[in-house]
């Protein structure tokens, strides 16, 4: 019989040792069930880490209002933690944020501000951040938590999420982690590089996101992907990147609900679609873990609504099967094969642009066509020199 547990606060109720074995979707893998936390997503740990950080730095006064940008899940988690601690909170959201999440935030007493104008890359992150900067500059009562730059974000996941995985399994061959603000990804990377360097970290992003230097395009699913590269992001040590079209994530949501009884959220479906895309590259008996950031009840009005899906992705997505996903032309994993062959490391174009122009090392660029598909690789003398094409990633052989 398990001993009953007592907790002092909502932020302490973190079910970090819950893993579901998933079969029949590709390679057998374990899904880390972050949706069982009180806030309903992995963002509870981020929220606790960010609020604890500003408290530890003495930034909270009697008139302070915390402010943050969120597409949904972090906003809900922060609303919960701030309500529990009696801290006023303002959340800046956008049209992709679900009405369910916005209603939840407001139920906790959070002030919600929604921006409407896309940024230069067609997303809303730049617009949300610009509004926060404006408010912080004009009103000293606002303190910005800034999940995009605050080291407390990845630190929270190195200490909890990643640590719990290595403690539970001992050895993990592949760890699939979604990339949004990249706090979870960076935290897992830091932990496994230090304690289990043989674990291959597979970053998962949505097609249309610019985090890894890939072309921007309009996205509809909140959670993964960005229209601005987060300052905390660093690609060093990532084994491979898997870009998942949003239509595949939507299809995976529906496939899992009807065949597995798993009503997953958009971020979780994207990560599982990436695992499925790797089905022929992962050997039987390999230990594979995938992070499930959220569950699907908050997406009933979007990802699980036929009309919403049909208007954005087409009717065919409603009836897609695993076989359809297997036969679909998917974006290849950028750089992993070249990196493995050369013993080199992946350098995104955004990072390459900051390198010295006179740096001379062997480098390969993966170039794309107009649809974002990698069509060729070419040799260059330096990672800092533009190749003249749409360059997804460079693999430096040093």
Secondary structure, 3 states (H helix, E strand, C coil): CCCCCCCCCHHHCCCCCCEEEECCCCCCEEEEEHHHCCCCECHHHHHHHHHHHHHHCCCCCCCCEEEEECCCHHHHHHHHHHHHHCCEEEEEECCCCCHHHHHHHHHCCCEEEECCCCCCCCCCHHHHHHHHHHHHHHCCCEEECCCCCCHHHHHHHHHHHHHHHHHHHCCCCEEEEECCCCHHHHHHHHHHHHHCCCCEEEEEEECCCCCCCCCCCCCCCCCCCCCCCCCCCCCCCCCEEEEECHHHHHHHHHHHHHHHCCCECHHHHHHHHHHHHCCCCCCCCCCEEEEECEECHHHCCCCCCHHHHHHHHCHHHHHCCHHHHHHCCCCCCCCHHHHHHHCCEEECHHHHCCCCCCCCCCEEEEEECCCCCEEEEEEECCCCCCCCCCEEEEEECC
